Amino acid sequence: MPAANQMLLSDLAEKNAIYSPAKSFLVEGQRRITFAEFHAHTDALATGLQARGLQPGQRVAVLNHNSITLIEVYIGAMKAGGAALPLNVLLSPAELAAILADAEPSFLIAGHSYLAKLDLPALAAAGVQVFDLDGRHPDCAAFADLFADPGPPTDPAVSDDDLALLIYTSGTTAEPKGVMLSHRNLICDAWATCVARRLSRQEISLVTAPLYQSGALGSLLGNLLRGNTIVLLNGFDPEAVLAAMERERVTNVLFVPVMLLKLMQYPHLDRFDLSSMRTVIYGAAPMPPELLKKAMTRFGWEFMGACGATETGPAYIAFLDREDHVLDKDPEKERRLASIGKEGINARVRIVDPHDRQLPPGEVGEIVVRGPHIMQGYWRRPAETAEALRGGWYHTGDLGRMDSDGYIFIVDRKKDMIISGGYNVYSREIESALARHPSVLESAVVGVPHEVWGESPRAFVVLHPAAPPLGEEMLMTFLRQYLAPFKLPRAGIRFVTSLPRNASGKVLKRLLRGNEGEDEA
């Protein structure tokens, strides 16, 4: 039994059913579910899981795209005393098998179309009970069978320090690791999201980013705590997004920069009534200041920048507030648009040297953070947990600096920093210079081996579709206005049609390092 001073994240379902039973919580196409219905459904699901043997702390994996059912599984598993284990639908069968072998779930609930990615005999041999959401697979139980008993679940013997969510990192720089988040972590995350985003109880939030990754989960948690309506889309399509914003009178959205870019490029943007929209929260990938300024001018909405990580719960490390988004040509204010803002309400942030000593304002070091939302650790990886959380601070792996006013500027990932001829070269600085060229849509810079200098920068550049012809030497001449000679991408500029990304919009630089010639225009 939870102690008297504890609260589980799953308790929020009952809270909202009491406060706003008839209010829509989740909207998915033509389907919508109220808070009362959500509470009843997740109670019944938890009861079904317990009846089939789920014990406190066991994992319930779910493999499905954004949907009402996906969120019901998350909360239902927690109500039963288990932990939700979201799986990325874009992963290959081998990648999914590796995560499942590491996490050892007791249950796996999957959309019918994703079952082909799973080794069902191996899962059965491991004792995993697999359920088909559509109930059509001959070798799986039907998800509907879990709802045979609509009664409330037995109160689980878990505390708010127990595991609630086991979510795997995206693997942009290394193999995915399971991040352990407790009920307390997630409650603190939800509270910080509400405060940072200034969520009222009248918000209607659109979520297009995948809910098996941390960025969209932040939106889910904050709106669940506040009792707001969430409109779900499966992926980002500009027309579908605009239609949903108009139809549901959406007030705020979470976009990664590439989504904002695609929305601005949509030729029929002006056909939609977006008068209900107030706020865009952006994050998950660096926001080019030039793109941000264009979006602020084009839409006139309020913008907020959020920077977090799976390991931070996924609450914000830092937050660039709406008041910081100004276009009055004040150089200092425009400079801040390139920052991630100031430390989050739940977070303490420092910039430290390789010996974990705090650095003074302006000096570049690793960004470290602590707070009640920071992960418990990596699943079954004690050595990596100790390294990441040494000294009581989570070491982000990002290099940055903090100015005298507390604004934090990310310089690069530690693993992305290029050491060329003894000089530290930051890929984001080169990318920012490339973004100044009117023909450049987006870019990514990586270091490649060089026999003399050790490493040398190479740039991958996507041009605007209507841009005039632009050659490598022309672009290099342009860059000389903004970069010292040792920072120029002397390993070449590759013009490509697109950059490889994961589902959350982050550029997969490891693919660029290993497959530089792919996808060339």
HELIX and SHEET records of a PDB file:
HELIX    1   1 ASP A   11  TYR A   19  1                                   9    
HELIX    2   2 PHE A   35  ALA A   51  1                                  17    
HELIX    3   3 ILE A   68  LYS A   79  1                                  12    
HELIX    4   4 PRO A   93  ALA A  103  1                                  11    
HELIX    5   5 HIS A  112  LYS A  117  5                                   6    
HELIX    6   6 LEU A  120  ALA A  125  1                                   6    
HELIX    7   7 PHE A  143  PHE A  147  5                                   5    
HELIX    8   8 HIS A  183  ARG A  197  1                                  15    
HELIX    9   9 SER A  214  ARG A  226  1                                  13    
HELIX   10  10 PRO A  238  ARG A  247  1                                  10    
HELIX   11  11 PRO A  257  GLN A  265  1                                   9    
HELIX   12  12 LEU A  269  ARG A  271  5                                   3    
HELIX   13  13 PRO A  289  PHE A  299  1                                  11    
HELIX   14  14 THR A  310  THR A  312  5                                   3    
HELIX   15  15 ARG A  322  ASP A  324  5                                   3    
HELIX   16  16 PRO A  331  ARG A  336  1                                   6    
HELIX   17  17 PRO A  382  ALA A  388  1                                   7    
HELIX   18  18 ARG A  390  GLY A  392  5                                   3    
HELIX   19  19 LYS A  414  ASP A  416  5                                   3    
HELIX   20  20 SER A  427  ALA A  435  1                                   9    
HELIX   21  21 GLU A  472  LEU A  479  1                                   8    
HELIX   22  22 PRO A  485  LYS A  487  5                                   3    
HELIX   23  23 LYS A  509  GLY A  514  1                                   6    
SHEET    1   A 9 ARG A  31  THR A  34  0                                        
SHEET    2   A 9 SER A  24  GLU A  28 -1                                        
SHEET    3   A 9 THR A 229  LEU A 232  1                                        
SHEET    4   A 9 ILE A 204  VAL A 207  1                                        
SHEET    5   A 9 ASN A 252  PHE A 255  1                                        
SHEET    6   A 9 THR A 279  TYR A 282  1                                        
SHEET    7   A 9 GLU A 302  GLY A 308  1                                        
SHEET    8   A 9 TYR A 316  LEU A 320 -1                                        
SHEET    9   A 9 LYS A 342  GLU A 343 -1                                        
SHEET    1   B 5 ALA A  83  LEU A  87  0                                        
SHEET    2   B 5 ARG A  59  LEU A  63  1                                        
SHEET    3   B 5 PHE A 107  ALA A 110  1                                        
SHEET    4   B 5 GLN A 129  ASP A 132  1                                        
SHEET    5   B 5 ALA A 141  ALA A 142  1                                        
SHEET    1   C 3 LEU A 163  TYR A 168  0                                        
SHEET    2   C 3 GLY A 178  SER A 182 -1                                        
SHEET    3   C 3 GLY A 377  TYR A 378 -1                                        
SHEET    1   D 4 ARG A 348  VAL A 352  0                                        
SHEET    2   D 4 GLY A 365  ARG A 370 -1                                        
SHEET    3   D 4 TYR A 394  MET A 402 -1                                        
SHEET    4   D 4 ILE A 408  ARG A 413 -1                                        
SHEET    1   E 2 ILE A 418  SER A 420  0                                        
SHEET    2   E 2 TYR A 423  VAL A 425 -1                                        
SHEET    1   F 3 VAL A 440  HIS A 450  0                                        
SHEET    2   F 3 GLY A 454  LEU A 463 -1                                        
SHEET    3   F 3 ILE A 493  PHE A 495  1                                        
END                                                                             
